Amino acid sequence: MQNRVAETIAVLFAVVALSSTIVAQSQPQQPDGGIPRPNAPMTDRPGPAPKRDLTGAWAGPGNVTRDPMPPMTPAGEALFKLNKPERVVGLAASNDTFSTSCDPLGFPRDLFNHAIESRGGMWFEPVPNRMIILMQYQRVWREVWMDGRELPKDVDAKGYPDSRFYGYSGGHWDGDYTFVIDTTGLDERPWLDEDGHPKSKNAHIEERYTRLDQYTIQLTATLDDPKFYTKRWVFLKANYYWTKTQDFQEVFCVPSEATQYRETLILPAGTGNEAAK
């Protein structure tokens, strides 16, 4: 089954073969399609980028970089110290609600993608007055309104809407090749990234998707969150690549399997880490 728990068990015990999809995604790009590999040439020379068009399926992120993280505020530092990423303390000691119970990744963490080898799929589909972004991992979608509506100035307060895992987003074109998305009103529970950095409900996130050519989109994602960080910073810069098959495999984190995995394998084995005691 294409889910994170099954993959982890397969790697951990090495007693079963990887699923055919995992194997396919771990091989070099084939002429008949599949997920492109970052830095791998496409079978055809890319043509010029079409104007004001991101439509279709893209794989990424690849060539990932970020700016140095600025100092956090005291409130940000205090919250960050409470977070225990799986990559640091192990799954048994982690308090990452995605890893432990398949809670939503939320935005912007879903940009990093948790599919095989951290390269999942993202589909842009324009519809009247908005852009829909479909995320392969967990089969969720984002609505990016393009009718000029204002984003909420606050959430989770009297007279204002509730926060959302994927926030409230508005988009517009900056020229013919860059699509800009502004998002705020984020639920604070999901982390900003894999390292457990926090983000506040009133954080402002700007995404700039620049179509470089027929096969490549470059994303620059910037966070402005005065509650937790001392200045604005680029927390993700990456490329997304045209998926020749224009199709996604189904990839889920299944709560019942995550619970079973923890109870039968992780917790009995322990971590050897003091945080797990």
C-alpha positions in Angstrom: 0.0 0.0 0.0 1.2 3.5 -0.9 1.5 5.0 2.5 4.2 6.3 4.8 3.7 3.5 7.4 4.1 0.7 4.9 7.2 2.3 3.4 8.8 2.7 6.8 8.1 -0.9 7.8 9.5 -2.2 4.5 12.7 -0.2 4.9 13.0 -1.1 8.6 12.8 -4.8 8.2 13.8 -5.3 4.6 11.8 -8.5 4.4 9.3 -7.5 1.7 9.9 -6.0 -1.7 9.0 -2.4 -2.2 5.8 -1.7 -4.0 5.9 -1.4 -7.8 5.1 2.3 -7.5 7.9 3.0 -5.1 10.3 1.1 -7.3 9.1 3.0 -10.4 9.6 6.4 -8.6 13.1 5.5 -7.5 14.3 4.7 -11.0 15.6 7.2 -13.6 13.0 9.0 -15.7 11.6 6.8 -18.4 10.6 8.0 -21.8 6.9 7.1 -21.3 6.6 9.4 -18.3 6.7 9.2 -14.5 7.9 11.6 -11.9 10.9 13.7 -13.3 14.1 13.5 -11.3 15.6 16.9 -10.3 18.5 17.8 -12.6 17.6 14.9 -15.0 17.1 16.0 -18.6 13.7 15.5 -20.1 13.4 13.3 -23.2 12.6 16.4 -25.3 14.2 19.8 -25.3 11.9 22.1 -23.3 10.0 24.8 -25.2 9.3 28.3 -24.1 7.0 28.9 -21.1 3.4 29.6 -22.2 2.0 32.9 -20.9 -0.1 32.9 -17.7 -0.4 29.1 -17.6 0.6 26.7 -14.8 -2.1 24.2 -15.7 -1.3 20.5 -15.1 0.7 18.2 -12.9 4.1 19.0 -11.4 6.5 17.0 -9.3 8.8 18.5 -6.6 10.3 20.1 -4.7 13.8 19.7 -6.3 16.9 21.8 -5.9 15.7 22.9 -2.5 17.4 25.8 -0.8 16.4 28.4 1.8 17.8 31.6 3.3 19.4 31.5 6.7 16.7 31.6 9.3 16.5 34.8 11.2 16.5 34.9 15.0 13.2 33.9 16.6 11.4 36.0 19.0 11.2 34.8 22.7 7.6 33.5 21.9 8.9 31.6 18.8 11.9 30.2 20.7 9.6 29.0 23.6 7.3 27.2 21.2 10.1 25.7 19.1 11.7 24.1 22.1 8.5 22.2 22.8 8.4 20.6 19.3 10.2 17.3 18.9 10.7 16.3 15.3 10.9 12.7 14.4 14.2 13.1 12.6 15.7 14.4 15.9 14.2 12.2 18.6 12.7 9.3 16.7 9.1 8.5 16.1 8.3 7.1 19.6 9.5 10.4 21.2 8.1 12.8 18.6 5.1 15.0 19.2 4.7 15.7 15.5 1.0 15.1 15.2 1.4 14.3 11.5 3.9 11.5 12.1 2.2 10.1 15.1 -1.5 10.3 14.1 -1.7 11.5 10.5 -3.1 14.9 11.3 -3.1 17.3 8.3 0.3 18.6 7.2 -1.3 22.0 6.6 0.2 24.9 4.8 3.0 25.6 4.1 4.5 22.3 5.3 2.7 20.5 2.5 4.9 22.3 0.0 7.8 20.2 1.0 5.7 17.1 0.1 5.9 13.8 1.9 5.5 11.4 -0.9 8.3 9.0 -1.9 11.7 10.6 -1.4 10.0 13.9 -0.6 8.9 14.5 -4.2 5.2 14.5 -4.5 2.8 16.0 -7.0 1.0 19.3 -7.3 -1.7 20.1 -9.9 -2.7 23.6 -10.9 -6.2 24.0 -12.3 -7.7 27.4 -13.1 -11.5 27.6 -12.7 -13.7 30.7 -12.7 -12.4 33.4 -10.2 -9.8 31.1 -8.6 -6.9 28.7 -9.0 -7.3 25.2 -7.5 -4.1 23.5 -6.3 -4.4 19.8 -5.8 -1.8 18.2 -3.6 -0.9 14.5 -4.3 -0.1 13.7 -0.7 -3.2 13.1 1.4 -5.4 14.2 -1.6 -6.1 17.7 -0.4 -6.7 20.9 -2.3 -6.2 24.7 -1.9 -8.5 27.4 -3.2 -6.7 30.5 -4.4 -9.2 33.3 -5.0 -8.4 35.6 -7.9 -11.5 37.9 -7.7 -9.7 40.6 -5.7 -11.2 39.7 -2.3 -9.3 40.8 0.8 -7.8 38.2 3.1 -9.0 38.2 6.7 -7.1 40.6 8.9 -7.5 38.2 11.9 -8.8 34.7 12.6 -10.1 32.8 15.7 -11.4 36.1 17.2 -14.9 37.6 17.6 -16.2 38.9 14.3 -13.5 37.0 12.3 -13.5 33.6 10.6 -11.9 30.5 12.0 -8.3 29.7 11.1 -7.7 26.9 8.5 -5.1 24.2 8.0 -4.5 25.7 4.5 -5.3 29.3 5.4 -7.0 31.9 3.2 -5.3 32.6 -0.2 -5.6 35.2 -2.9 -3.6 35.1 -6.2 -2.7 37.2 -9.2 -0.3 37.2 -12.1 2.8 39.4 -11.9 3.5 39.7 -15.6 3.1 36.8 -17.9 5.1 34.1 -16.2 4.9 34.5 -12.4 1.8 33.6 -10.3 1.8 35.2 -6.9 -0.2 33.7 -3.9 -0.7 35.5 -0.6 -1.9 33.4 2.3 -2.8 34.1 6.0 -5.3 32.9 8.6 -3.4 29.6 9.3 -4.1 27.1 12.0 -1.1 27.2 14.3 -1.0 23.5 15.1 0.9 22.2 12.0 4.6 23.1 11.9 6.2 25.3 9.4 8.6 22.6 8.3 10.1 19.2 9.1 12.3 20.7 11.9 9.4 21.8 14.0 9.6 25.6 13.5 6.4 27.3 14.4 4.2 29.7 12.5 1.4 32.0 13.9 -2.2 32.3 12.7 -1.5 35.8 11.3 1.7 34.8 9.5 1.7 36.1 5.9 3.2 33.7 3.3 3.9 34.8 -0.2 4.5 32.2 -2.9 5.9 33.2 -6.3 5.6 30.5 -9.0 7.7 31.5 -12.0 7.4 29.3 -15.1 10.9 29.2 -16.5 10.2 27.0 -19.5 7.8 24.3 -20.7 9.0 21.8 -18.1 10.1 23.9 -15.0 8.5 26.1 -12.4 10.6 27.9 -9.8 8.9 28.6 -6.4 10.1 31.2 -3.9 8.1 31.1 -0.7 8.6 33.9 1.9 7.4 34.0 5.5 6.5 37.3 7.3 5.6 36.4 10.9 6.6 39.1 13.5 5.1 37.1 16.3 7.7 34.3 16.0 10.5 35.7 13.7 12.5 38.9 13.8 12.4 39.5 10.0 10.9 38.3 6.8 12.7 35.4 5.2 12.6 32.9 2.3 12.0 29.5 3.9 11.7 27.6 0.6 13.2 28.0 -2.9 12.7 25.0 -5.1 11.9 23.8 -8.6 8.8 21.7 -9.6 9.0 19.7 -12.8 6.4 18.8 -15.5 5.1 15.3 -15.0 4.9 13.7 -18.4 2.2 11.1 -17.5 0.0 13.9 -16.0 -1.1 11.4 -13.4 -0.5 10.9 -9.7 -0.3 7.8 -7.6 -2.5 7.7 -4.4 -0.4 8.4 -1.3 -1.9 8.6 2.1 -0.9 8.6 5.7 -3.5 6.1 7.1 -4.4 6.8 10.8 -5.2 3.2 11.7 -1.9 2.0 10.2 0.0 4.7 12.0 -1.5 3.6 15.3 -0.8 0.0 14.7 2.8 0.7 13.7 3.5 2.7 16.8 1.8 0.2 19.1 3.4 -3.0 17.6 6.8 -1.8 16.5 8.0 1.6 17.7 6.9 1.8 21.3 8.0 -1.8 22.3 11.4 -1.2 20.7 11.9 2.1 22.4 14.3 4.8 21.1 17.3 4.8 23.3 16.6 8.5 23.7 15.8 10.1 27.1 13.0 12.0 25.5 11.1 8.8 25.0 11.0 7.9 28.7 
